[in-house]
Amino acid sequence: MGNESQAYKNSQSVFRGGLLTGGAPFTKDGVYLDGLIRVHNFLKAVAANGRADCLKLLFCGKLHIEDIPVLYKF
């Protein structure tokens, strides 16, 4: 991941607020939606490839979806 991409990801973690006056979604909503989409896509890939054995890794604690291939040999 490039420096700009990493900087964006870091800012997502730090700033999760929005406009206090309203009219815009909270940044945290976008962050949570991004995570939901990543998990959904992971579950679709697991189902499509018949790899239900990979699901247990989602319950091992805080884990980034991109770390799963490192922890589990596909």
PyMOL Python script that loads the backbone (N, CA, C, O; Angstrom):
from pymol import cmd

cmd.read_pdbstr("""\
ATOM      1  N   MET A   1       0.852  -1.175   0.000  1.00  0.00           N
ATOM      2  CA  MET A   1       0.000   0.000   0.000  1.00  0.00           C
ATOM      3  C   MET A   1       0.901   1.242   0.000  1.00  0.00           C
ATOM      4  O   MET A   1       1.873   1.311   0.752  1.00  0.00           O
ATOM      5  N   GLY A   2       0.570   2.211  -0.843  1.00  0.00           N
ATOM      6  CA  GLY A   2       1.370   3.418  -0.930  1.00  0.00           C
ATOM      7  C   GLY A   2       1.183   4.340   0.259  1.00  0.00           C
ATOM      8  O   GLY A   2       0.286   4.143   1.079  1.00  0.00           O
ATOM      9  N   ASN A   3       2.029   5.338   0.345  1.00  0.00           N
ATOM     10  CA  ASN A   3       1.972   6.278   1.461  1.00  0.00           C
ATOM     11  C   ASN A   3       0.641   7.012   1.522  1.00  0.00           C
ATOM     12  O   ASN A   3       0.101   7.226   2.608  1.00  0.00           O
ATOM     13  N   GLU A   4       0.101   7.402   0.358  1.00  0.00           N
ATOM     14  CA  GLU A   4      -1.175   8.118   0.343  1.00  0.00           C
ATOM     15  C   GLU A   4      -2.309   7.213   0.809  1.00  0.00           C
ATOM     16  O   GLU A   4      -3.188   7.652   1.550  1.00  0.00           O
ATOM     17  N   SER A   5      -2.296   5.964   0.384  1.00  0.00           N
ATOM     18  CA  SER A   5      -3.332   5.023   0.803  1.00  0.00           C
ATOM     19  C   SER A   5      -3.259   4.775   2.303  1.00  0.00           C
ATOM     20  O   SER A   5      -4.284   4.739   2.984  1.00  0.00           O
ATOM     21  N   GLN A   6      -2.054   4.605   2.808  1.00  0.00           N
ATOM     22  CA  GLN A   6      -1.881   4.363   4.239  1.00  0.00           C
ATOM     23  C   GLN A   6      -2.294   5.594   5.041  1.00  0.00           C
ATOM     24  O   GLN A   6      -2.906   5.468   6.102  1.00  0.00           O
ATOM     25  N   ALA A   7      -1.967   6.767   4.544  1.00  0.00           N
ATOM     26  CA  ALA A   7      -2.364   8.001   5.230  1.00  0.00           C
ATOM     27  C   ALA A   7      -3.881   8.116   5.306  1.00  0.00           C
ATOM     28  O   ALA A   7      -4.428   8.531   6.328  1.00  0.00           O
ATOM     29  N   TYR A   8      -4.561   7.746   4.220  1.00  0.00           N
ATOM     30  CA  TYR A   8      -6.023   7.785   4.212  1.00  0.00           C
ATOM     31  C   TYR A   8      -6.591   6.804   5.227  1.00  0.00           C
ATOM     32  O   TYR A   8      -7.507   7.146   5.975  1.00  0.00           O
ATOM     33  N   LYS A   9      -6.057   5.588   5.257  1.00  0.00           N
ATOM     34  CA  LYS A   9      -6.532   4.586   6.217  1.00  0.00           C
ATOM     35  C   LYS A   9      -6.293   5.060   7.645  1.00  0.00           C
ATOM     36  O   LYS A   9      -7.153   4.876   8.505  1.00  0.00           O
ATOM     37  N   ASN A  10      -5.140   5.666   7.909  1.00  0.00           N
ATOM     38  CA  ASN A  10      -4.858   6.172   9.250  1.00  0.00           C
ATOM     39  C   ASN A  10      -5.823   7.279   9.640  1.00  0.00           C
ATOM     40  O   ASN A  10      -6.278   7.336  10.783  1.00  0.00           O
ATOM     41  N   SER A  11      -6.138   8.163   8.690  1.00  0.00           N
ATOM     42  CA  SER A  11      -7.062   9.253   9.010  1.00  0.00           C
ATOM     43  C   SER A  11      -8.470   8.722   9.259  1.00  0.00           C
ATOM     44  O   SER A  11      -9.217   9.310  10.041  1.00  0.00           O
ATOM     45  N   GLN A  12      -8.845   7.620   8.607  1.00  0.00           N
ATOM     46  CA  GLN A  12     -10.148   7.010   8.874  1.00  0.00           C
ATOM     47  C   GLN A  12     -10.229   6.568  10.328  1.00  0.00           C
ATOM     48  O   GLN A  12     -11.271   6.713  10.967  1.00  0.00           O
ATOM     49  N   SER A  13      -9.153   6.040  10.842  1.00  0.00           N
ATOM     50  CA  SER A  13      -9.148   5.547  12.216  1.00  0.00           C
ATOM     51  C   SER A  13      -9.150   6.686  13.227  1.00  0.00           C
ATOM     52  O   SER A  13      -9.726   6.557  14.307  1.00  0.00           O
ATOM     53  N   VAL A  14      -8.512   7.795  12.886  1.00  0.00           N
ATOM     54  CA  VAL A  14      -8.381   8.905  13.827  1.00  0.00           C
ATOM     55  C   VAL A  14      -9.629   9.772  13.849  1.00  0.00           C
ATOM     56  O   VAL A  14     -10.158  10.066  14.921  1.00  0.00           O
ATOM     57  N   PHE A  15     -10.106  10.187  12.679  1.00  0.00           N
ATOM     58  CA  PHE A  15     -11.240  11.101  12.605  1.00  0.00           C
ATOM     59  C   PHE A  15     -12.486  10.333  12.208  1.00  0.00           C
ATOM     60  O   PHE A  15     -12.603   9.873  11.072  1.00  0.00           O
ATOM     61  N   ARG A  16     -13.398  10.195  13.122  1.00  0.00           N
ATOM     62  CA  ARG A  16     -14.629   9.461  12.834  1.00  0.00           C
ATOM     63  C   ARG A  16     -15.859  10.326  13.047  1.00  0.00           C
ATOM     64  O   ARG A  16     -16.974   9.811  13.141  1.00  0.00           O
ATOM     65  N   GLY A  17     -15.671  11.607  13.123  1.00  0.00           N
ATOM     66  CA  GLY A  17     -16.795  12.503  13.328  1.00  0.00           C
ATOM     67  C   GLY A  17     -17.362  12.999  12.020  1.00  0.00           C
ATOM     68  O   GLY A  17     -16.979  12.520  10.953  1.00  0.00           O
ATOM     69  N   GLY A  18     -18.255  13.939  12.088  1.00  0.00           N
ATOM     70  CA  GLY A  18     -18.871  14.526  10.905  1.00  0.00           C
ATOM     71  C   GLY A  18     -19.174  15.982  11.185  1.00  0.00           C
ATOM     72  O   GLY A  18     -18.617  16.578  12.107  1.00  0.00           O
ATOM     73  N   LEU A  19     -20.045  16.541  10.399  1.00  0.00           N
ATOM     74  CA  LEU A  19     -20.449  17.921  10.627  1.00  0.00           C
ATOM     75  C   LEU A  19     -21.392  17.975  11.820  1.00  0.00           C
ATOM     76  O   LEU A  19     -22.425  17.305  11.829  1.00  0.00           O
ATOM     77  N   LEU A  20     -21.050  18.749  12.802  1.00  0.00           N
ATOM     78  CA  LEU A  20     -21.885  18.841  14.006  1.00  0.00           C
ATOM     79  C   LEU A  20     -23.212  19.528  13.730  1.00  0.00           C
ATOM     80  O   LEU A  20     -24.172  19.359  14.481  1.00  0.00           O
ATOM     81  N   THR A  21     -23.265  20.298  12.659  1.00  0.00           N
ATOM     82  CA  THR A  21     -24.504  20.992  12.312  1.00  0.00           C
ATOM     83  C   THR A  21     -25.470  20.093  11.553  1.00  0.00           C
ATOM     84  O   THR A  21     -26.614  20.475  11.306  1.00  0.00           O
ATOM     85  N   GLY A  22     -25.017  18.912  11.185  1.00  0.00           N
ATOM     86  CA  GLY A  22     -25.874  17.959  10.473  1.00  0.00           C
ATOM     87  C   GLY A  22     -25.736  18.081   8.978  1.00  0.00           C
ATOM     88  O   GLY A  22     -24.927  18.859   8.473  1.00  0.00           O
ATOM     89  N   GLY A  23     -26.533  17.307   8.276  1.00  0.00           N
ATOM     90  CA  GLY A  23     -26.532  17.364   6.828  1.00  0.00           C
ATOM     91  C   GLY A  23     -25.500  16.481   6.144  1.00  0.00           C
ATOM     92  O   GLY A  23     -25.422  16.461   4.916  1.00  0.00           O
ATOM     93  N   ALA A  24     -24.721  15.763   6.909  1.00  0.00           N
ATOM     94  CA  ALA A  24     -23.708  14.874   6.327  1.00  0.00           C
ATOM     95  C   ALA A  24     -23.558  13.658   7.236  1.00  0.00           C
ATOM     96  O   ALA A  24     -23.710  13.764   8.453  1.00  0.00           O
ATOM     97  N   PRO A  25     -23.261  12.513   6.648  1.00  0.00           N
ATOM     98  CA  PRO A  25     -23.074  11.318   7.483  1.00  0.00           C
ATOM     99  C   PRO A  25     -21.790  11.420   8.298  1.00  0.00           C
ATOM    100  O   PRO A  25     -20.844  12.109   7.915  1.00  0.00           O
ATOM    101  N   PHE A  26     -21.778  10.731   9.412  1.00  0.00           N
ATOM    102  CA  PHE A  26     -20.555  10.662  10.194  1.00  0.00           C
ATOM    103  C   PHE A  26     -19.528   9.837   9.439  1.00  0.00           C
ATOM    104  O   PHE A  26     -19.878   8.853   8.786  1.00  0.00           O
ATOM    105  N   THR A  27     -18.287  10.223   9.523  1.00  0.00           N
ATOM    106  CA  THR A  27     -17.214   9.486   8.864  1.00  0.00           C
ATOM    107  C   THR A  27     -17.178   8.049   9.354  1.00  0.00           C
ATOM    108  O   THR A  27     -16.864   7.139   8.588  1.00  0.00           O
ATOM    109  N   LYS A  28     -17.498   7.837  10.628  1.00  0.00           N
ATOM    110  CA  LYS A  28     -17.456   6.481  11.167  1.00  0.00           C
ATOM    111  C   LYS A  28     -18.448   5.574  10.445  1.00  0.00           C
ATOM    112  O   LYS A  28     -18.217   4.369  10.338  1.00  0.00           O
ATOM    113  N   ASP A  29     -19.551   6.139   9.949  1.00  0.00           N
ATOM    114  CA  ASP A  29     -20.507   5.336   9.197  1.00  0.00           C
ATOM    115  C   ASP A  29     -19.867   4.788   7.928  1.00  0.00           C
ATOM    116  O   ASP A  29     -20.092   3.635   7.561  1.00  0.00           O
ATOM    117  N   GLY A  30     -19.078   5.609   7.265  1.00  0.00           N
ATOM    118  CA  GLY A  30     -18.361   5.159   6.070  1.00  0.00           C
ATOM    119  C   GLY A  30     -17.327   4.103   6.399  1.00  0.00           C
ATOM    120  O   GLY A  30     -17.141   3.148   5.644  1.00  0.00           O
ATOM    121  N   VAL A  31     -16.653   4.274   7.530  1.00  0.00           N
ATOM    122  CA  VAL A  31     -15.645   3.298   7.957  1.00  0.00           C
ATOM    123  C   VAL A  31     -16.309   1.971   8.274  1.00  0.00           C
ATOM    124  O   VAL A  31     -15.820   0.920   7.862  1.00  0.00           O
ATOM    125  N   TYR A  32     -17.416   2.007   8.999  1.00  0.00           N
ATOM    126  CA  TYR A  32     -18.123   0.771   9.344  1.00  0.00           C
ATOM    127  C   TYR A  32     -18.682   0.096   8.095  1.00  0.00           C
ATOM    128  O   TYR A  32     -18.640  -1.129   7.980  1.00  0.00           O
ATOM    129  N   LEU A  33     -19.206   0.887   7.160  1.00  0.00           N
ATOM    130  CA  LEU A  33     -19.736   0.329   5.923  1.00  0.00           C
ATOM    131  C   LEU A  33     -18.621  -0.328   5.113  1.00  0.00           C
ATOM    132  O   LEU A  33     -18.826  -1.394   4.533  1.00  0.00           O
ATOM    133  N   ASP A  34     -17.459   0.289   5.069  1.00  0.00           N
ATOM    134  CA  ASP A  34     -16.317  -0.300   4.373  1.00  0.00           C
ATOM    135  C   ASP A  34     -15.975  -1.667   4.967  1.00  0.00           C
ATOM    136  O   ASP A  34     -15.739  -2.624   4.229  1.00  0.00           O
ATOM    137  N   GLY A  35     -15.949  -1.760   6.286  1.00  0.00           N
ATOM    138  CA  GLY A  35     -15.672  -3.039   6.943  1.00  0.00           C
ATOM    139  C   GLY A  35     -16.736  -4.079   6.660  1.00  0.00           C
ATOM    140  O   GLY A  35     -16.426  -5.249   6.436  1.00  0.00           O
ATOM    141  N   LEU A  36     -17.989  -3.656   6.669  1.00  0.00           N
ATOM    142  CA  LEU A  36     -19.092  -4.570   6.378  1.00  0.00           C
ATOM    143  C   LEU A  36     -18.982  -5.126   4.962  1.00  0.00           C
ATOM    144  O   LEU A  36     -19.194  -6.319   4.742  1.00  0.00           O
ATOM    145  N   ILE A  37     -18.652  -4.267   4.008  1.00  0.00           N
ATOM    146  CA  ILE A  37     -18.506  -4.706   2.621  1.00  0.00           C
ATOM    147  C   ILE A  37     -17.337  -5.678   2.486  1.00  0.00           C
ATOM    148  O   ILE A  37     -17.434  -6.664   1.756  1.00  0.00           O
ATOM    149  N   ARG A  38     -16.235  -5.409   3.183  1.00  0.00           N
ATOM    150  CA  ARG A  38     -15.075  -6.303   3.123  1.00  0.00           C
ATOM    151  C   ARG A  38     -15.415  -7.684   3.681  1.00  0.00           C
ATOM    152  O   ARG A  38     -15.037  -8.700   3.097  1.00  0.00           O
ATOM    153  N   VAL A  39     -16.123  -7.725   4.802  1.00  0.00           N
ATOM    154  CA  VAL A  39     -16.513  -9.012   5.388  1.00  0.00           C
ATOM    155  C   VAL A  39     -17.499  -9.730   4.467  1.00  0.00           C
ATOM    156  O   VAL A  39     -17.395 -10.940   4.271  1.00  0.00           O
ATOM    157  N   HIS A  40     -18.445  -8.994   3.908  1.00  0.00           N
ATOM    158  CA  HIS A  40     -19.404  -9.582   2.982  1.00  0.00           C
ATOM    159  C   HIS A  40     -18.689 -10.207   1.783  1.00  0.00           C
ATOM    160  O   HIS A  40     -18.990 -11.337   1.398  1.00  0.00           O
ATOM    161  N   ASN A  41     -17.752  -9.478   1.198  1.00  0.00           N
ATOM    162  CA  ASN A  41     -17.010 -10.001   0.049  1.00  0.00           C
ATOM    163  C   ASN A  41     -16.174 -11.218   0.435  1.00  0.00           C
ATOM    164  O   ASN A  41     -16.045 -12.162  -0.344  1.00  0.00           O
ATOM    165  N   PHE A  42     -15.612 -11.190   1.633  1.00  0.00           N
ATOM    166  CA  PHE A  42     -14.851 -12.349   2.119  1.00  0.00           C
ATOM    167  C   PHE A  42     -15.767 -13.569   2.232  1.00  0.00           C
ATOM    168  O   PHE A  42     -15.400 -14.666   1.810  1.00  0.00           O
ATOM    169  N   LEU A  43     -16.949 -13.377   2.798  1.00  0.00           N
ATOM    170  CA  LEU A  43     -17.887 -14.490   2.947  1.00  0.00           C
ATOM    171  C   LEU A  43     -18.335 -15.025   1.592  1.00  0.00           C
ATOM    172  O   LEU A  43     -18.493 -16.234   1.424  1.00  0.00           O
ATOM    173  N   LYS A  44     -18.541 -14.132   0.622  1.00  0.00           N
ATOM    174  CA  LYS A  44     -18.887 -14.576  -0.726  1.00  0.00           C
ATOM    175  C   LYS A  44     -17.758 -15.406  -1.338  1.00  0.00           C
ATOM    176  O   LYS A  44     -18.016 -16.430  -1.970  1.00  0.00           O
ATOM    177  N   ALA A  45     -16.510 -14.969  -1.156  1.00  0.00           N
ATOM    178  CA  ALA A  45     -15.369 -15.699  -1.699  1.00  0.00           C
ATOM    179  C   ALA A  45     -15.215 -17.053  -1.023  1.00  0.00           C
ATOM    180  O   ALA A  45     -14.900 -18.045  -1.680  1.00  0.00           O
ATOM    181  N   VAL A  46     -15.435 -17.098   0.280  1.00  0.00           N
ATOM    182  CA  VAL A  46     -15.358 -18.372   1.016  1.00  0.00           C
ATOM    183  C   VAL A  46     -16.404 -19.344   0.483  1.00  0.00           C
ATOM    184  O   VAL A  46     -16.112 -20.517   0.249  1.00  0.00           O
ATOM    185  N   ALA A  47     -17.625 -18.849   0.292  1.00  0.00           N
ATOM    186  CA  ALA A  47     -18.701 -19.710  -0.207  1.00  0.00           C
ATOM    187  C   ALA A  47     -18.436 -20.168  -1.641  1.00  0.00           C
ATOM    188  O   ALA A  47     -18.654 -21.333  -1.974  1.00  0.00           O
ATOM    189  N   ALA A  48     -17.966 -19.253  -2.486  1.00  0.00           N
ATOM    190  CA  ALA A  48     -17.717 -19.583  -3.894  1.00  0.00           C
ATOM    191  C   ALA A  48     -16.597 -20.604  -4.056  1.00  0.00           C
ATOM    192  O   ALA A  48     -16.599 -21.397  -4.997  1.00  0.00           O
ATOM    193  N   ASN A  49     -15.638 -20.576  -3.128  1.00  0.00           N
ATOM    194  CA  ASN A  49     -14.491 -21.471  -3.226  1.00  0.00           C
ATOM    195  C   ASN A  49     -14.594 -22.679  -2.310  1.00  0.00           C
ATOM    196  O   ASN A  49     -13.661 -23.477  -2.229  1.00  0.00           O
ATOM    197  N   GLY A  50     -15.721 -22.822  -1.620  1.00  0.00           N
ATOM    198  CA  GLY A  50     -15.911 -23.969  -0.736  1.00  0.00           C
ATOM    199  C   GLY A  50     -14.898 -24.034   0.389  1.00  0.00           C
ATOM    200  O   GLY A  50     -14.424 -25.114   0.741  1.00  0.00           O
ATOM    201  N   ARG A  51     -14.561 -22.875   0.960  1.00  0.00           N
ATOM    202  CA  ARG A  51     -13.539 -22.820   1.999  1.00  0.00           C
ATOM    203  C   ARG A  51     -14.121 -22.392   3.347  1.00  0.00           C
ATOM    204  O   ARG A  51     -13.634 -21.445   3.964  1.00  0.00           O
ATOM    205  N   ALA A  52     -15.154 -23.084   3.796  1.00  0.00           N
ATOM    206  CA  ALA A  52     -15.786 -22.758   5.079  1.00  0.00           C
ATOM    207  C   ALA A  52     -14.804 -22.898   6.235  1.00  0.00           C
ATOM    208  O   ALA A  52     -15.026 -22.326   7.302  1.00  0.00           O
ATOM    209  N   ASP A  53     -13.725 -23.646   6.041  1.00  0.00           N
ATOM    210  CA  ASP A  53     -12.731 -23.814   7.098  1.00  0.00           C
ATOM    211  C   ASP A  53     -12.028 -22.496   7.438  1.00  0.00           C
ATOM    212  O   ASP A  53     -11.425 -22.377   8.504  1.00  0.00           O
ATOM    213  N   CYS A  54     -12.101 -21.514   6.549  1.00  0.00           N
ATOM    214  CA  CYS A  54     -11.474 -20.208   6.793  1.00  0.00           C
ATOM    215  C   CYS A  54     -12.293 -19.325   7.733  1.00  0.00           C
ATOM    216  O   CYS A  54     -11.777 -18.344   8.267  1.00  0.00           O
ATOM    217  N   LEU A  55     -13.556 -19.666   7.936  1.00  0.00           N
ATOM    218  CA  LEU A  55     -14.437 -18.822   8.740  1.00  0.00           C
ATOM    219  C   LEU A  55     -13.995 -18.698  10.186  1.00  0.00           C
ATOM    220  O   LEU A  55     -14.237 -17.671  10.819  1.00  0.00           O
ATOM    221  N   LYS A  56     -13.353 -19.726  10.716  1.00  0.00           N
ATOM    222  CA  LYS A  56     -12.937 -19.685  12.121  1.00  0.00           C
ATOM    223  C   LYS A  56     -11.969 -18.536  12.397  1.00  0.00           C
ATOM    224  O   LYS A  56     -11.876 -18.064  13.530  1.00  0.00           O
ATOM    225  N   LEU A  57     -11.257 -18.089  11.381  1.00  0.00           N
ATOM    226  CA  LEU A  57     -10.313 -16.987  11.575  1.00  0.00           C
ATOM    227  C   LEU A  57     -11.018 -15.670  11.897  1.00  0.00           C
ATOM    228  O   LEU A  57     -10.415 -14.777  12.493  1.00  0.00           O
ATOM    229  N   LEU A  58     -12.284 -15.540  11.508  1.00  0.00           N
ATOM    230  CA  LEU A  58     -13.016 -14.310  11.823  1.00  0.00           C
ATOM    231  C   LEU A  58     -13.320 -14.187  13.313  1.00  0.00           C
ATOM    232  O   LEU A  58     -13.683 -13.109  13.785  1.00  0.00           O
ATOM    233  N   PHE A  59     -13.176 -15.274  14.048  1.00  0.00           N
ATOM    234  CA  PHE A  59     -13.536 -15.275  15.464  1.00  0.00           C
ATOM    235  C   PHE A  59     -12.312 -15.354  16.381  1.00  0.00           C
ATOM    236  O   PHE A  59     -12.441 -15.671  17.564  1.00  0.00           O
ATOM    237  N   CYS A  60     -11.135 -15.070  15.842  1.00  0.00           N
ATOM    238  CA  CYS A  60      -9.922 -15.182  16.652  1.00  0.00           C
ATOM    239  C   CYS A  60      -9.537 -13.860  17.310  1.00  0.00           C
ATOM    240  O   CYS A  60      -8.514 -13.796  17.990  1.00  0.00           O
ATOM    241  N   GLY A  61     -10.312 -12.828  17.130  1.00  0.00           N
ATOM    242  CA  GLY A  61     -10.010 -11.528  17.723  1.00  0.00           C
ATOM    243  C   GLY A  61      -9.956 -10.469  16.635  1.00  0.00           C
ATOM    244  O   GLY A  61     -10.466 -10.677  15.534  1.00  0.00           O
ATOM    245  N   LYS A  62      -9.349  -9.352  16.938  1.00  0.00           N
ATOM    246  CA  LYS A  62      -9.260  -8.277  15.951  1.00  0.00           C
ATOM    247  C   LYS A  62      -8.328  -8.730  14.834  1.00  0.00           C
ATOM    248  O   LYS A  62      -7.158  -9.043  15.053  1.00  0.00           O
ATOM    249  N   LEU A  63      -8.887  -8.754  13.636  1.00  0.00           N
ATOM    250  CA  LEU A  63      -8.154  -9.269  12.490  1.00  0.00           C
ATOM    251  C   LEU A  63      -8.563  -8.491  11.259  1.00  0.00           C
ATOM    252  O   LEU A  63      -9.749  -8.235  11.048  1.00  0.00           O
ATOM    253  N   HIS A  64      -7.611  -8.120  10.458  1.00  0.00           N
ATOM    254  CA  HIS A  64      -7.873  -7.440   9.207  1.00  0.00           C
ATOM    255  C   HIS A  64      -8.101  -8.501   8.143  1.00  0.00           C
ATOM    256  O   HIS A  64      -7.365  -9.485   8.082  1.00  0.00           O
ATOM    257  N   ILE A  65      -9.100  -8.313   7.312  1.00  0.00           N
ATOM    258  CA  ILE A  65      -9.433  -9.295   6.284  1.00  0.00           C
ATOM    259  C   ILE A  65      -8.211  -9.614   5.419  1.00  0.00           C
ATOM    260  O   ILE A  65      -8.011 -10.762   5.023  1.00  0.00           O
ATOM    261  N   GLU A  66      -7.401  -8.603   5.128  1.00  0.00           N
ATOM    262  CA  GLU A  66      -6.227  -8.820   4.287  1.00  0.00           C
ATOM    263  C   GLU A  66      -5.165  -9.683   4.965  1.00  0.00           C
ATOM    264  O   GLU A  66      -4.252 -10.166   4.295  1.00  0.00           O
ATOM    265  N   ASP A  67      -5.263  -9.885   6.278  1.00  0.00           N
ATOM    266  CA  ASP A  67      -4.297 -10.719   6.996  1.00  0.00           C
ATOM    267  C   ASP A  67      -4.631 -12.207   6.923  1.00  0.00           C
ATOM    268  O   ASP A  67      -3.788 -13.045   7.244  1.00  0.00           O
ATOM    269  N   ILE A  68      -5.828 -12.538   6.514  1.00  0.00           N
ATOM    270  CA  ILE A  68      -6.259 -13.939   6.522  1.00  0.00           C
ATOM    271  C   ILE A  68      -5.385 -14.829   5.638  1.00  0.00           C
ATOM    272  O   ILE A  68      -5.027 -15.924   6.072  1.00  0.00           O
ATOM    273  N   PRO A  69      -5.022 -14.416   4.417  1.00  0.00           N
ATOM    274  CA  PRO A  69      -4.148 -15.288   3.627  1.00  0.00           C
ATOM    275  C   PRO A  69      -2.800 -15.562   4.279  1.00  0.00           C
ATOM    276  O   PRO A  69      -2.209 -16.622   4.072  1.00  0.00           O
ATOM    277  N   VAL A  70      -2.316 -14.611   5.062  1.00  0.00           N
ATOM    278  CA  VAL A  70      -1.036 -14.809   5.750  1.00  0.00           C
ATOM    279  C   VAL A  70      -1.195 -15.851   6.868  1.00  0.00           C
ATOM    280  O   VAL A  70      -0.293 -16.654   7.110  1.00  0.00           O
ATOM    281  N   LEU A  71      -2.337 -15.827   7.536  1.00  0.00           N
ATOM    282  CA  LEU A  71      -2.567 -16.729   8.659  1.00  0.00           C
ATOM    283  C   LEU A  71      -3.046 -18.109   8.216  1.00  0.00           C
ATOM    284  O   LEU A  71      -2.920 -19.088   8.952  1.00  0.00           O
ATOM    285  N   TYR A  72      -3.586 -18.173   7.028  1.00  0.00           N
ATOM    286  CA  TYR A  72      -4.156 -19.432   6.552  1.00  0.00           C
ATOM    287  C   TYR A  72      -3.658 -19.694   5.152  1.00  0.00           C
ATOM    288  O   TYR A  72      -3.810 -18.840   4.278  1.00  0.00           O
ATOM    289  N   LYS A  73      -3.089 -20.806   4.919  1.00  0.00           N
ATOM    290  CA  LYS A  73      -2.566 -21.109   3.591  1.00  0.00           C
ATOM    291  C   LYS A  73      -3.720 -21.528   2.685  1.00  0.00           C
ATOM    292  O   LYS A  73      -4.377 -22.543   2.917  1.00  0.00           O
ATOM    293  N   PHE A  74      -3.949 -20.725   1.652  1.00  0.00           N
ATOM    294  CA  PHE A  74      -5.025 -21.020   0.697  1.00  0.00           C
ATOM    295  C   PHE A  74      -4.558 -22.011  -0.327  1.00  0.00           C
ATOM    296  O   PHE A  74      -5.322 -22.386  -1.217  1.00  0.00           O
TER     297      PHE A  74
END
""", "prot")
cmd.dss("prot")
cmd.show_as("cartoon", "prot")
cmd.util.cbc("prot")
cmd.orient("prot")
